Structure formats: structure tokens, C-alpha cells
């Protein structure tokens, strides 16, 4: 089928691969087993409770040093198993006031003199 050809390649780990999830602000962390992963999503088994955690956006830490990670959001919970989707790009909050920083305005004023 043509739909199968477009599906991202998925790698499944029979015993799981040890990873962690961590809150964006670093206030919480849970050990997990990575069961399956693709370019766009992953399936994890979480050790411990996820009740009360903000899973809207968090990090999936793929290495013990934290140098390999992906930003994620929760898609589905099924007992201790969760499905996550990887977030792409940077979601920066807009500055209040909507204009450029004051330094830029001052530079522009001096350049016109």
C-alpha cells in the first residue's frame, strides 16, 4: 500500500532501552524504558507514577549525560505505557509590546543621524 511506504521507520526494542523523561523546568524526572521509536514519536514504559506531572511538554533524555534529548508532548497513556510525539522547532514566547528590543531602536536612531 502507498500509505505504508510513507509511514516512518520504527525501531522496536525487545527488552527496552533505559532512558529518562524530565520536566522542561527540571523539577521532576522519571526513569523509563524506551520500547519503540521513530523520527516523529516513541513508546515508553514509565517506572513510577506520572500522576500530577505536567506532561504537556517535557524532555526525553536518551543518554545518561543528557546530551542526547528530544522535546516531547504526551499523546496517550495506557497504564504504565505512554506514547509521546516529538516537537520540532523552537516555540519561543513573543515579547510583550510586540516591538524590537530598546537597544535596536536606539541603534536605528543613531544610524539615521
CNS distance restraints for C-alpha pairs under 8 A (distance, minus, plus):
assign (resid   1 and name CA) (resid   5 and name CA) 6.88 0.50 0.50
assign (resid   2 and name CA) (resid   6 and name CA) 6.82 0.50 0.50
assign (resid   3 and name CA) (resid   7 and name CA) 6.58 0.50 0.50
assign (resid   8 and name CA) (resid  38 and name CA) 6.20 0.50 0.50
assign (resid   8 and name CA) (resid  39 and name CA) 6.56 0.50 0.50
assign (resid   8 and name CA) (resid  40 and name CA) 7.54 0.50 0.50
assign (resid   9 and name CA) (resid  38 and name CA) 5.82 0.50 0.50
assign (resid   9 and name CA) (resid  39 and name CA) 7.43 0.50 0.50
assign (resid  10 and name CA) (resid  36 and name CA) 6.68 0.50 0.50
assign (resid  10 and name CA) (resid  37 and name CA) 5.54 0.50 0.50
assign (resid  10 and name CA) (resid  38 and name CA) 4.49 0.50 0.50
assign (resid  10 and name CA) (resid  39 and name CA) 7.79 0.50 0.50
assign (resid  11 and name CA) (resid  36 and name CA) 5.47 0.50 0.50
assign (resid  11 and name CA) (resid  37 and name CA) 5.37 0.50 0.50
assign (resid  11 and name CA) (resid  38 and name CA) 6.35 0.50 0.50
assign (resid  12 and name CA) (resid  35 and name CA) 5.85 0.50 0.50
assign (resid  12 and name CA) (resid  36 and name CA) 4.20 0.50 0.50
assign (resid  12 and name CA) (resid  37 and name CA) 6.63 0.50 0.50
assign (resid  13 and name CA) (resid  17 and name CA) 6.68 0.50 0.50
assign (resid  13 and name CA) (resid  34 and name CA) 7.21 0.50 0.50
assign (resid  13 and name CA) (resid  35 and name CA) 5.19 0.50 0.50
assign (resid  13 and name CA) (resid  36 and name CA) 5.96 0.50 0.50
assign (resid  14 and name CA) (resid  35 and name CA) 7.10 0.50 0.50
assign (resid  15 and name CA) (resid  35 and name CA) 7.45 0.50 0.50
assign (resid  16 and name CA) (resid  33 and name CA) 5.00 0.50 0.50
assign (resid  16 and name CA) (resid  34 and name CA) 5.09 0.50 0.50
assign (resid  16 and name CA) (resid  35 and name CA) 4.78 0.50 0.50
assign (resid  16 and name CA) (resid  36 and name CA) 7.89 0.50 0.50
assign (resid  17 and name CA) (resid  33 and name CA) 5.15 0.50 0.50
assign (resid  17 and name CA) (resid  34 and name CA) 4.87 0.50 0.50
assign (resid  17 and name CA) (resid  35 and name CA) 6.81 0.50 0.50
assign (resid  18 and name CA) (resid  31 and name CA) 7.35 0.50 0.50
assign (resid  18 and name CA) (resid  32 and name CA) 6.01 0.50 0.50
assign (resid  18 and name CA) (resid  33 and name CA) 4.79 0.50 0.50
assign (resid  18 and name CA) (resid  34 and name CA) 6.31 0.50 0.50
assign (resid  18 and name CA) (resid  62 and name CA) 7.97 0.50 0.50
assign (resid  19 and name CA) (resid  31 and name CA) 6.14 0.50 0.50
assign (resid  19 and name CA) (resid  32 and name CA) 5.25 0.50 0.50
assign (resid  19 and name CA) (resid  33 and name CA) 5.84 0.50 0.50
assign (resid  19 and name CA) (resid  34 and name CA) 6.39 0.50 0.50
assign (resid  19 and name CA) (resid  60 and name CA) 7.25 0.50 0.50
assign (resid  19 and name CA) (resid  61 and name CA) 5.87 0.50 0.50
assign (resid  19 and name CA) (resid  62 and name CA) 5.30 0.50 0.50
assign (resid  19 and name CA) (resid  63 and name CA) 6.78 0.50 0.50
assign (resid  19 and name CA) (resid  64 and name CA) 7.63 0.50 0.50
assign (resid  20 and name CA) (resid  29 and name CA) 6.72 0.50 0.50
assign (resid  20 and name CA) (resid  30 and name CA) 5.53 0.50 0.50
assign (resid  20 and name CA) (resid  31 and name CA) 4.47 0.50 0.50
assign (resid  20 and name CA) (resid  32 and name CA) 5.28 0.50 0.50
assign (resid  20 and name CA) (resid  33 and name CA) 7.88 0.50 0.50
assign (resid  20 and name CA) (resid  60 and name CA) 5.96 0.50 0.50
assign (resid  20 and name CA) (resid  61 and name CA) 5.11 0.50 0.50
assign (resid  20 and name CA) (resid  62 and name CA) 6.98 0.50 0.50
assign (resid  21 and name CA) (resid  29 and name CA) 5.61 0.50 0.50
assign (resid  21 and name CA) (resid  30 and name CA) 5.39 0.50 0.50
assign (resid  21 and name CA) (resid  31 and name CA) 6.61 0.50 0.50
assign (resid  21 and name CA) (resid  32 and name CA) 7.05 0.50 0.50
assign (resid  21 and name CA) (resid  58 and name CA) 6.88 0.50 0.50
assign (resid  21 and name CA) (resid  59 and name CA) 5.51 0.50 0.50
assign (resid  21 and name CA) (resid  60 and name CA) 4.56 0.50 0.50
assign (resid  21 and name CA) (resid  61 and name CA) 5.85 0.50 0.50
assign (resid  22 and name CA) (resid  26 and name CA) 6.09 0.50 0.50
assign (resid  22 and name CA) (resid  27 and name CA) 7.66 0.50 0.50
assign (resid  22 and name CA) (resid  28 and name CA) 5.69 0.50 0.50
assign (resid  22 and name CA) (resid  29 and name CA) 4.26 0.50 0.50
assign (resid  22 and name CA) (resid  30 and name CA) 6.55 0.50 0.50
assign (resid  22 and name CA) (resid  58 and name CA) 5.82 0.50 0.50
assign (resid  22 and name CA) (resid  59 and name CA) 5.13 0.50 0.50
assign (resid  22 and name CA) (resid  60 and name CA) 6.58 0.50 0.50
assign (resid  22 and name CA) (resid  61 and name CA) 7.26 0.50 0.50
assign (resid  23 and name CA) (resid  27 and name CA) 6.03 0.50 0.50
assign (resid  23 and name CA) (resid  28 and name CA) 5.41 0.50 0.50
assign (resid  23 and name CA) (resid  29 and name CA) 6.48 0.50 0.50
assign (resid  23 and name CA) (resid  54 and name CA) 7.20 0.50 0.50
assign (resid  23 and name CA) (resid  55 and name CA) 7.60 0.50 0.50
assign (resid  23 and name CA) (resid  57 and name CA) 7.36 0.50 0.50
assign (resid  23 and name CA) (resid  58 and name CA) 4.71 0.50 0.50
assign (resid  23 and name CA) (resid  59 and name CA) 6.25 0.50 0.50
assign (resid  24 and name CA) (resid  57 and name CA) 6.66 0.50 0.50
assign (resid  24 and name CA) (resid  58 and name CA) 4.89 0.50 0.50
assign (resid  24 and name CA) (resid  59 and name CA) 6.26 0.50 0.50
assign (resid  28 and name CA) (resid  53 and name CA) 7.82 0.50 0.50
assign (resid  30 and name CA) (resid  46 and name CA) 6.92 0.50 0.50
assign (resid  30 and name CA) (resid  47 and name CA) 6.59 0.50 0.50
assign (resid  30 and name CA) (resid  48 and name CA) 6.99 0.50 0.50
assign (resid  31 and name CA) (resid  46 and name CA) 6.34 0.50 0.50
assign (resid  31 and name CA) (resid  47 and name CA) 5.55 0.50 0.50
assign (resid  31 and name CA) (resid  48 and name CA) 7.77 0.50 0.50
assign (resid  32 and name CA) (resid  44 and name CA) 6.26 0.50 0.50
assign (resid  32 and name CA) (resid  45 and name CA) 5.41 0.50 0.50
assign (resid  32 and name CA) (resid  46 and name CA) 4.43 0.50 0.50
assign (resid  32 and name CA) (resid  47 and name CA) 5.53 0.50 0.50
assign (resid  33 and name CA) (resid  44 and name CA) 5.54 0.50 0.50
assign (resid  33 and name CA) (resid  45 and name CA) 5.08 0.50 0.50
assign (resid  33 and name CA) (resid  46 and name CA) 6.62 0.50 0.50
assign (resid  33 and name CA) (resid  47 and name CA) 7.94 0.50 0.50
assign (resid  34 and name CA) (resid  42 and name CA) 7.37 0.50 0.50
assign (resid  34 and name CA) (resid  43 and name CA) 6.24 0.50 0.50
assign (resid  34 and name CA) (resid  44 and name CA) 4.65 0.50 0.50
assign (resid  34 and name CA) (resid  45 and name CA) 6.61 0.50 0.50
assign (resid  35 and name CA) (resid  42 and name CA) 7.56 0.50 0.50
assign (resid  35 and name CA) (resid  43 and name CA) 5.49 0.50 0.50
assign (resid  35 and name CA) (resid  44 and name CA) 5.47 0.50 0.50
assign (resid  35 and name CA) (resid  45 and name CA) 7.02 0.50 0.50
assign (resid  36 and name CA) (resid  42 and name CA) 5.49 0.50 0.50
assign (resid  36 and name CA) (resid  43 and name CA) 5.16 0.50 0.50
assign (resid  36 and name CA) (resid  44 and name CA) 7.25 0.50 0.50
assign (resid  37 and name CA) (resid  41 and name CA) 5.94 0.50 0.50
assign (resid  37 and name CA) (resid  42 and name CA) 4.17 0.50 0.50
assign (resid  37 and name CA) (resid  43 and name CA) 6.45 0.50 0.50
assign (resid  38 and name CA) (resid  42 and name CA) 6.22 0.50 0.50
assign (resid  39 and name CA) (resid  86 and name CA) 7.97 0.50 0.50
assign (resid  40 and name CA) (resid  85 and name CA) 6.01 0.50 0.50
assign (resid  40 and name CA) (resid  86 and name CA) 5.40 0.50 0.50
assign (resid  41 and name CA) (resid  83 and name CA) 7.33 0.50 0.50
assign (resid  41 and name CA) (resid  84 and name CA) 5.58 0.50 0.50
assign (resid  41 and name CA) (resid  85 and name CA) 4.28 0.50 0.50
assign (resid  41 and name CA) (resid  86 and name CA) 5.48 0.50 0.50
assign (resid  42 and name CA) (resid  83 and name CA) 5.86 0.50 0.50
assign (resid  42 and name CA) (resid  84 and name CA) 5.40 0.50 0.50
assign (resid  42 and name CA) (resid  85 and name CA) 6.58 0.50 0.50
assign (resid  42 and name CA) (resid  86 and name CA) 7.96 0.50 0.50
assign (resid  43 and name CA) (resid  81 and name CA) 7.01 0.50 0.50
assign (resid  43 and name CA) (resid  82 and name CA) 5.81 0.50 0.50
assign (resid  43 and name CA) (resid  83 and name CA) 4.54 0.50 0.50
assign (resid  43 and name CA) (resid  84 and name CA) 6.36 0.50 0.50
assign (resid  44 and name CA) (resid  81 and name CA) 5.55 0.50 0.50
assign (resid  44 and name CA) (resid  82 and name CA) 5.31 0.50 0.50
assign (resid  44 and name CA) (resid  83 and name CA) 6.40 0.50 0.50
assign (resid  44 and name CA) (resid  84 and name CA) 7.84 0.50 0.50
assign (resid  45 and name CA) (resid  80 and name CA) 5.47 0.50 0.50
assign (resid  45 and name CA) (resid  81 and name CA) 4.34 0.50 0.50
assign (resid  45 and name CA) (resid  82 and name CA) 6.35 0.50 0.50
assign (resid  46 and name CA) (resid  50 and name CA) 7.72 0.50 0.50
assign (resid  46 and name CA) (resid  80 and name CA) 5.38 0.50 0.50
assign (resid  46 and name CA) (resid  81 and name CA) 6.21 0.50 0.50
assign (resid  46 and name CA) (resid  82 and name CA) 7.33 0.50 0.50
assign (resid  47 and name CA) (resid  80 and name CA) 7.25 0.50 0.50
assign (resid  54 and name CA) (resid  58 and name CA) 7.84 0.50 0.50
assign (resid  55 and name CA) (resid  73 and name CA) 6.30 0.50 0.50
assign (resid  55 and name CA) (resid  74 and name CA) 5.77 0.50 0.50
assign (resid  56 and name CA) (resid  73 and name CA) 5.22 0.50 0.50
assign (resid  56 and name CA) (resid  74 and name CA) 6.07 0.50 0.50
assign (resid  57 and name CA) (resid  71 and name CA) 6.96 0.50 0.50
assign (resid  57 and name CA) (resid  72 and name CA) 5.57 0.50 0.50
assign (resid  57 and name CA) (resid  73 and name CA) 4.63 0.50 0.50
assign (resid  57 and name CA) (resid  74 and name CA) 7.28 0.50 0.50
assign (resid  58 and name CA) (resid  71 and name CA) 5.80 0.50 0.50
assign (resid  58 and name CA) (resid  72 and name CA) 5.35 0.50 0.50
assign (resid  58 and name CA) (resid  73 and name CA) 6.36 0.50 0.50
assign (resid  59 and name CA) (resid  69 and name CA) 6.44 0.50 0.50
assign (resid  59 and name CA) (resid  70 and name CA) 5.64 0.50 0.50
assign (resid  59 and name CA) (resid  71 and name CA) 4.64 0.50 0.50
assign (resid  59 and name CA) (resid  72 and name CA) 5.82 0.50 0.50
assign (resid  60 and name CA) (resid  69 and name CA) 5.42 0.50 0.50
assign (resid  60 and name CA) (resid  70 and name CA) 5.23 0.50 0.50
assign (resid  60 and name CA) (resid  71 and name CA) 6.36 0.50 0.50
assign (resid  60 and name CA) (resid  72 and name CA) 6.70 0.50 0.50
assign (resid  61 and name CA) (resid  66 and name CA) 5.59 0.50 0.50
assign (resid  61 and name CA) (resid  67 and name CA) 7.82 0.50 0.50
assign (resid  61 and name CA) (resid  68 and name CA) 6.23 0.50 0.50
assign (resid  61 and name CA) (resid  69 and name CA) 4.48 0.50 0.50
assign (resid  61 and name CA) (resid  70 and name CA) 6.82 0.50 0.50
assign (resid  62 and name CA) (resid  66 and name CA) 6.89 0.50 0.50
assign (resid  62 and name CA) (resid  67 and name CA) 7.89 0.50 0.50
assign (resid  62 and name CA) (resid  68 and name CA) 5.27 0.50 0.50
assign (resid  62 and name CA) (resid  69 and name CA) 5.34 0.50 0.50
assign (resid  62 and name CA) (resid  70 and name CA) 7.87 0.50 0.50
assign (resid  63 and name CA) (resid  67 and name CA) 6.39 0.50 0.50
assign (resid  63 and name CA) (resid  68 and name CA) 5.54 0.50 0.50
assign (resid  63 and name CA) (resid  69 and name CA) 7.35 0.50 0.50
assign (resid  70 and name CA) (resid  86 and name CA) 6.53 0.50 0.50
assign (resid  70 and name CA) (resid  87 and name CA) 7.64 0.50 0.50
assign (resid  71 and name CA) (resid  86 and name CA) 5.77 0.50 0.50
assign (resid  71 and name CA) (resid  87 and name CA) 5.47 0.50 0.50
assign (resid  71 and name CA) (resid  88 and name CA) 7.65 0.50 0.50
assign (resid  72 and name CA) (resid  84 and name CA) 6.11 0.50 0.50
assign (resid  72 and name CA) (resid  85 and name CA) 5.47 0.50 0.50
assign (resid  72 and name CA) (resid  86 and name CA) 4.44 0.50 0.50
assign (resid  72 and name CA) (resid  87 and name CA) 5.39 0.50 0.50
assign (resid  73 and name CA) (resid  84 and name CA) 5.59 0.50 0.50
assign (resid  73 and name CA) (resid  85 and name CA) 5.47 0.50 0.50
assign (resid  73 and name CA) (resid  86 and name CA) 6.57 0.50 0.50
assign (resid  73 and name CA) (resid  87 and name CA) 6.98 0.50 0.50
assign (resid  74 and name CA) (resid  82 and name CA) 7.28 0.50 0.50
assign (resid  74 and name CA) (resid  83 and name CA) 6.35 0.50 0.50
assign (resid  74 and name CA) (resid  84 and name CA) 4.66 0.50 0.50
assign (resid  74 and name CA) (resid  85 and name CA) 6.49 0.50 0.50
assign (resid  75 and name CA) (resid  82 and name CA) 7.44 0.50 0.50
assign (resid  75 and name CA) (resid  83 and name CA) 5.37 0.50 0.50
assign (resid  75 and name CA) (resid  84 and name CA) 5.12 0.50 0.50
assign (resid  75 and name CA) (resid  85 and name CA) 6.38 0.50 0.50
assign (resid  76 and name CA) (resid  82 and name CA) 5.59 0.50 0.50
assign (resid  76 and name CA) (resid  83 and name CA) 5.07 0.50 0.50
assign (resid  76 and name CA) (resid  84 and name CA) 7.09 0.50 0.50
assign (resid  77 and name CA) (resid  81 and name CA) 6.03 0.50 0.50
assign (resid  77 and name CA) (resid  82 and name CA) 4.53 0.50 0.50
assign (resid  77 and name CA) (resid  83 and name CA) 6.57 0.50 0.50
assign (resid  78 and name CA) (resid  82 and name CA) 6.13 0.50 0.50
assign (resid  94 and name CA) (resid  98 and name CA) 7.11 0.50 0.50
assign (resid  95 and name CA) (resid  99 and name CA) 7.61 0.50 0.50
assign (resid 100 and name CA) (resid 104 and name CA) 6.43 0.50 0.50
assign (resid 100 and name CA) (resid 105 and name CA) 7.10 0.50 0.50
assign (resid 101 and name CA) (resid 105 and name CA) 6.87 0.50 0.50
assign (resid 102 and name CA) (resid 106 and name CA) 6.33 0.50 0.50
assign (resid 103 and name CA) (resid 107 and name CA) 6.23 0.50 0.50
assign (resid 104 and name CA) (resid 108 and name CA) 6.24 0.50 0.50
assign (resid 105 and name CA) (resid 109 and name CA) 6.29 0.50 0.50
assign (resid 106 and name CA) (resid 110 and name CA) 6.30 0.50 0.50
assign (resid 107 and name CA) (resid 111 and name CA) 6.15 0.50 0.50
assign (resid 108 and name CA) (resid 112 and name CA) 6.44 0.50 0.50
assign (resid 109 and name CA) (resid 113 and name CA) 6.90 0.50 0.50
